[in-house]
Amino acid sequence: MSKFKNSIYQLLKGDFLVNEDSFKNWRFMLFMVMLMMVMIASSHSSDKKVMEIAKLNKKVKQLRSEFVDTRSTSMNLKLESTIKIKVLELELKPSETPPQVIRVTHKK
């Protein structure tokens, strides 16, 4: 148990960073720090993309509902009853005489 306590004490003291062969340890630690930084940057990037996708999905739903609303309004305006009401407001009335067909015949 004394050997275990001694090794933990040396680890906490940081002897592995100041020994003669500590250059290997420093290289490994720098490598691990670089990997952690890449992992954190990747995580932030993916979170940003997920938030962008959620925002775009919300915008698509909003635009789709606006489209449906506009389409239903347009369909109501195309109805014959709606057109009759609008025409009556302008005091237009149907013609009393029906239209006449003009036929043109070509003779050679």
mmCIF file of the C-alpha atoms, coordinates in Angstrom:
data_MODEL
# 
_entry.id   MODEL 
# 
loop_
_atom_site.group_PDB 
_atom_site.id 
_atom_site.type_symbol 
_atom_site.label_atom_id 
_atom_site.label_alt_id 
_atom_site.label_comp_id 
_atom_site.label_asym_id 
_atom_site.label_entity_id 
_atom_site.label_seq_id 
_atom_site.pdbx_PDB_ins_code 
_atom_site.Cartn_x 
_atom_site.Cartn_y 
_atom_site.Cartn_z 
_atom_site.occupancy 
_atom_site.B_iso_or_equiv 
_atom_site.pdbx_formal_charge 
_atom_site.auth_seq_id 
_atom_site.auth_comp_id 
_atom_site.auth_asym_id 
_atom_site.auth_atom_id 
_atom_site.pdbx_PDB_model_num 
ATOM 1   C CA . MET A 1 1   ? 0.000   0.000  0.000    1.00 0.00 ? 1   MET A CA 1 
ATOM 2   C CA . SER A 1 2   ? 2.920   2.300  0.596    1.00 0.00 ? 2   SER A CA 1 
ATOM 3   C CA . LYS A 1 3   ? 3.996   1.941  -3.038   1.00 0.00 ? 3   LYS A CA 1 
ATOM 4   C CA . PHE A 1 4   ? 0.478   2.877  -4.164   1.00 0.00 ? 4   PHE A CA 1 
ATOM 5   C CA . LYS A 1 5   ? 0.441   5.969  -1.921   1.00 0.00 ? 5   LYS A CA 1 
ATOM 6   C CA . ASN A 1 6   ? 3.892   6.935  -3.172   1.00 0.00 ? 6   ASN A CA 1 
ATOM 7   C CA . SER A 1 7   ? 2.854   6.671  -6.821   1.00 0.00 ? 7   SER A CA 1 
ATOM 8   C CA . ILE A 1 8   ? -0.270  8.767  -6.206   1.00 0.00 ? 8   ILE A CA 1 
ATOM 9   C CA . TYR A 1 9   ? 1.808   11.357 -4.366   1.00 0.00 ? 9   TYR A CA 1 
ATOM 10  C CA . GLN A 1 10  ? 4.278   11.550 -7.269   1.00 0.00 ? 10  GLN A CA 1 
ATOM 11  C CA . LEU A 1 11  ? 1.408   11.878 -9.744   1.00 0.00 ? 11  LEU A CA 1 
ATOM 12  C CA . LEU A 1 12  ? -0.159  14.724 -7.754   1.00 0.00 ? 12  LEU A CA 1 
ATOM 13  C CA . LYS A 1 13  ? 3.220   16.373 -7.309   1.00 0.00 ? 13  LYS A CA 1 
ATOM 14  C CA . GLY A 1 14  ? 3.777   16.295 -11.071  1.00 0.00 ? 14  GLY A CA 1 
ATOM 15  C CA . ASP A 1 15  ? 7.071   14.388 -11.170  1.00 0.00 ? 15  ASP A CA 1 
ATOM 16  C CA . PHE A 1 16  ? 6.178   12.924 -14.547  1.00 0.00 ? 16  PHE A CA 1 
ATOM 17  C CA . LEU A 1 17  ? 6.332   16.444 -16.042  1.00 0.00 ? 17  LEU A CA 1 
ATOM 18  C CA . VAL A 1 18  ? 9.782   17.402 -14.744  1.00 0.00 ? 18  VAL A CA 1 
ATOM 19  C CA . ASN A 1 19  ? 11.762  14.142 -15.129  1.00 0.00 ? 19  ASN A CA 1 
ATOM 20  C CA . GLU A 1 20  ? 14.477  13.704 -17.755  1.00 0.00 ? 20  GLU A CA 1 
ATOM 21  C CA . ASP A 1 21  ? 12.193  11.761 -20.086  1.00 0.00 ? 21  ASP A CA 1 
ATOM 22  C CA . SER A 1 22  ? 9.241   14.101 -19.569  1.00 0.00 ? 22  SER A CA 1 
ATOM 23  C CA . PHE A 1 23  ? 9.359   15.299 -23.197  1.00 0.00 ? 23  PHE A CA 1 
ATOM 24  C CA . LYS A 1 24  ? 7.308   12.215 -24.199  1.00 0.00 ? 24  LYS A CA 1 
ATOM 25  C CA . ASN A 1 25  ? 4.763   13.027 -21.545  1.00 0.00 ? 25  ASN A CA 1 
ATOM 26  C CA . TRP A 1 26  ? 4.500   16.647 -22.689  1.00 0.00 ? 26  TRP A CA 1 
ATOM 27  C CA . ARG A 1 27  ? 4.037   15.586 -26.313  1.00 0.00 ? 27  ARG A CA 1 
ATOM 28  C CA . PHE A 1 28  ? 1.292   13.177 -25.304  1.00 0.00 ? 28  PHE A CA 1 
ATOM 29  C CA . MET A 1 29  ? -0.445  15.796 -23.155  1.00 0.00 ? 29  MET A CA 1 
ATOM 30  C CA . LEU A 1 30  ? -0.286  18.366 -25.959  1.00 0.00 ? 30  LEU A CA 1 
ATOM 31  C CA . PHE A 1 31  ? -1.696  15.779 -28.345  1.00 0.00 ? 31  PHE A CA 1 
ATOM 32  C CA . MET A 1 32  ? -4.555  15.064 -25.927  1.00 0.00 ? 32  MET A CA 1 
ATOM 33  C CA . VAL A 1 33  ? -5.259  18.787 -25.497  1.00 0.00 ? 33  VAL A CA 1 
ATOM 34  C CA . MET A 1 34  ? -5.404  19.230 -29.277  1.00 0.00 ? 34  MET A CA 1 
ATOM 35  C CA . LEU A 1 35  ? -7.808  16.275 -29.570  1.00 0.00 ? 35  LEU A CA 1 
ATOM 36  C CA . MET A 1 36  ? -10.012 17.759 -26.868  1.00 0.00 ? 36  MET A CA 1 
ATOM 37  C CA . MET A 1 37  ? -10.073 21.124 -28.644  1.00 0.00 ? 37  MET A CA 1 
ATOM 38  C CA . VAL A 1 38  ? -11.043 19.454 -31.931  1.00 0.00 ? 38  VAL A CA 1 
ATOM 39  C CA . MET A 1 39  ? -13.766 17.507 -30.146  1.00 0.00 ? 39  MET A CA 1 
ATOM 40  C CA . ILE A 1 40  ? -15.158 20.648 -28.497  1.00 0.00 ? 40  ILE A CA 1 
ATOM 41  C CA . ALA A 1 41  ? -15.095 22.574 -31.790  1.00 0.00 ? 41  ALA A CA 1 
ATOM 42  C CA . SER A 1 42  ? -16.854 19.708 -33.548  1.00 0.00 ? 42  SER A CA 1 
ATOM 43  C CA . SER A 1 43  ? -19.499 19.573 -30.836  1.00 0.00 ? 43  SER A CA 1 
ATOM 44  C CA . HIS A 1 44  ? -20.154 23.323 -31.081  1.00 0.00 ? 44  HIS A CA 1 
ATOM 45  C CA . SER A 1 45  ? -20.364 23.101 -34.857  1.00 0.00 ? 45  SER A CA 1 
ATOM 46  C CA . SER A 1 46  ? -22.887 20.268 -34.754  1.00 0.00 ? 46  SER A CA 1 
ATOM 47  C CA . ASP A 1 47  ? -24.969 22.086 -32.123  1.00 0.00 ? 47  ASP A CA 1 
ATOM 48  C CA . LYS A 1 48  ? -25.017 25.191 -34.308  1.00 0.00 ? 48  LYS A CA 1 
ATOM 49  C CA . LYS A 1 49  ? -26.187 23.135 -37.290  1.00 0.00 ? 49  LYS A CA 1 
ATOM 50  C CA . VAL A 1 50  ? -28.924 21.461 -35.247  1.00 0.00 ? 50  VAL A CA 1 
ATOM 51  C CA . MET A 1 51  ? -30.180 24.860 -34.083  1.00 0.00 ? 51  MET A CA 1 
ATOM 52  C CA . GLU A 1 52  ? -30.109 26.156 -37.675  1.00 0.00 ? 52  GLU A CA 1 
ATOM 53  C CA . ILE A 1 53  ? -32.112 23.131 -38.862  1.00 0.00 ? 53  ILE A CA 1 
ATOM 54  C CA . ALA A 1 54  ? -34.704 23.662 -36.105  1.00 0.00 ? 54  ALA A CA 1 
ATOM 55  C CA . LYS A 1 55  ? -35.025 27.332 -37.044  1.00 0.00 ? 55  LYS A CA 1 
ATOM 56  C CA . LEU A 1 56  ? -35.443 26.483 -40.726  1.00 0.00 ? 56  LEU A CA 1 
ATOM 57  C CA . ASN A 1 57  ? -38.061 23.807 -39.952  1.00 0.00 ? 57  ASN A CA 1 
ATOM 58  C CA . LYS A 1 58  ? -40.020 26.356 -37.947  1.00 0.00 ? 58  LYS A CA 1 
ATOM 59  C CA . LYS A 1 59  ? -39.815 28.820 -40.851  1.00 0.00 ? 59  LYS A CA 1 
ATOM 60  C CA . VAL A 1 60  ? -40.990 26.120 -43.306  1.00 0.00 ? 60  VAL A CA 1 
ATOM 61  C CA . LYS A 1 61  ? -44.025 25.359 -41.125  1.00 0.00 ? 61  LYS A CA 1 
ATOM 62  C CA . GLN A 1 62  ? -44.853 29.044 -40.909  1.00 0.00 ? 62  GLN A CA 1 
ATOM 63  C CA . LEU A 1 63  ? -44.541 29.530 -44.671  1.00 0.00 ? 63  LEU A CA 1 
ATOM 64  C CA . ARG A 1 64  ? -46.615 26.406 -45.358  1.00 0.00 ? 64  ARG A CA 1 
ATOM 65  C CA . SER A 1 65  ? -49.439 27.667 -43.125  1.00 0.00 ? 65  SER A CA 1 
ATOM 66  C CA . GLU A 1 66  ? -49.265 31.069 -44.827  1.00 0.00 ? 66  GLU A CA 1 
ATOM 67  C CA . PHE A 1 67  ? -49.471 29.329 -48.212  1.00 0.00 ? 67  PHE A CA 1 
ATOM 68  C CA . VAL A 1 68  ? -52.527 27.307 -47.182  1.00 0.00 ? 68  VAL A CA 1 
ATOM 69  C CA . ASP A 1 69  ? -54.222 30.429 -45.843  1.00 0.00 ? 69  ASP A CA 1 
ATOM 70  C CA . THR A 1 70  ? -53.503 32.370 -49.042  1.00 0.00 ? 70  THR A CA 1 
ATOM 71  C CA . ARG A 1 71  ? -54.697 29.475 -51.192  1.00 0.00 ? 71  ARG A CA 1 
ATOM 72  C CA . SER A 1 72  ? -57.986 29.199 -49.298  1.00 0.00 ? 72  SER A CA 1 
ATOM 73  C CA . THR A 1 73  ? -58.525 32.960 -49.620  1.00 0.00 ? 73  THR A CA 1 
ATOM 74  C CA . SER A 1 74  ? -57.833 32.728 -53.334  1.00 0.00 ? 74  SER A CA 1 
ATOM 75  C CA . MET A 1 75  ? -60.267 29.830 -53.732  1.00 0.00 ? 75  MET A CA 1 
ATOM 76  C CA . ASN A 1 76  ? -62.975 31.824 -51.946  1.00 0.00 ? 76  ASN A CA 1 
ATOM 77  C CA . LEU A 1 77  ? -62.391 34.800 -54.226  1.00 0.00 ? 77  LEU A CA 1 
ATOM 78  C CA . LYS A 1 78  ? -62.773 32.582 -57.301  1.00 0.00 ? 78  LYS A CA 1 
ATOM 79  C CA . LEU A 1 79  ? -66.219 31.331 -56.278  1.00 0.00 ? 79  LEU A CA 1 
ATOM 80  C CA . GLU A 1 80  ? -69.118 32.463 -58.441  1.00 0.00 ? 80  GLU A CA 1 
ATOM 81  C CA . SER A 1 81  ? -71.120 33.688 -55.452  1.00 0.00 ? 81  SER A CA 1 
ATOM 82  C CA . THR A 1 82  ? -68.258 35.909 -54.319  1.00 0.00 ? 82  THR A CA 1 
ATOM 83  C CA . ILE A 1 83  ? -67.866 37.309 -57.803  1.00 0.00 ? 83  ILE A CA 1 
ATOM 84  C CA . LYS A 1 84  ? -71.621 38.066 -57.982  1.00 0.00 ? 84  LYS A CA 1 
ATOM 85  C CA . ILE A 1 85  ? -71.461 39.973 -54.699  1.00 0.00 ? 85  ILE A CA 1 
ATOM 86  C CA . LYS A 1 86  ? -68.474 42.001 -55.901  1.00 0.00 ? 86  LYS A CA 1 
ATOM 87  C CA . VAL A 1 87  ? -70.193 42.769 -59.207  1.00 0.00 ? 87  VAL A CA 1 
ATOM 88  C CA . LEU A 1 88  ? -73.373 43.895 -57.439  1.00 0.00 ? 88  LEU A CA 1 
ATOM 89  C CA . GLU A 1 89  ? -71.320 46.234 -55.252  1.00 0.00 ? 89  GLU A CA 1 
ATOM 90  C CA . LEU A 1 90  ? -70.039 47.859 -58.447  1.00 0.00 ? 90  LEU A CA 1 
ATOM 91  C CA . GLU A 1 91  ? -73.644 48.040 -59.712  1.00 0.00 ? 91  GLU A CA 1 
ATOM 92  C CA . LEU A 1 92  ? -72.911 45.928 -62.761  1.00 0.00 ? 92  LEU A CA 1 
ATOM 93  C CA . LYS A 1 93  ? -75.723 43.812 -64.139  1.00 0.00 ? 93  LYS A CA 1 
ATOM 94  C CA . PRO A 1 94  ? -75.846 41.013 -66.654  1.00 0.00 ? 94  PRO A CA 1 
ATOM 95  C CA . SER A 1 95  ? -76.675 41.971 -70.210  1.00 0.00 ? 95  SER A CA 1 
ATOM 96  C CA . GLU A 1 96  ? -80.324 41.824 -71.253  1.00 0.00 ? 96  GLU A CA 1 
ATOM 97  C CA . THR A 1 97  ? -79.491 40.778 -74.788  1.00 0.00 ? 97  THR A CA 1 
ATOM 98  C CA . PRO A 1 98  ? -77.418 37.697 -75.319  1.00 0.00 ? 98  PRO A CA 1 
ATOM 99  C CA . PRO A 1 99  ? -74.178 37.990 -77.242  1.00 0.00 ? 99  PRO A CA 1 
ATOM 100 C CA . GLN A 1 100 ? -74.291 37.411 -80.972  1.00 0.00 ? 100 GLN A CA 1 
ATOM 101 C CA . VAL A 1 101 ? -71.972 35.075 -82.739  1.00 0.00 ? 101 VAL A CA 1 
ATOM 102 C CA . ILE A 1 102 ? -70.209 36.518 -85.752  1.00 0.00 ? 102 ILE A CA 1 
ATOM 103 C CA . ARG A 1 103 ? -69.090 33.950 -88.268  1.00 0.00 ? 103 ARG A CA 1 
ATOM 104 C CA . VAL A 1 104 ? -66.567 34.756 -90.898  1.00 0.00 ? 104 VAL A CA 1 
ATOM 105 C CA . THR A 1 105 ? -66.322 32.511 -93.902  1.00 0.00 ? 105 THR A CA 1 
ATOM 106 C CA . HIS A 1 106 ? -63.456 32.680 -96.310  1.00 0.00 ? 106 HIS A CA 1 
ATOM 107 C CA . LYS A 1 107 ? -64.165 32.216 -99.985  1.00 0.00 ? 107 LYS A CA 1 
ATOM 108 C CA . LYS A 1 108 ? -61.394 31.480 -102.368 1.00 0.00 ? 108 LYS A CA 1 
# 
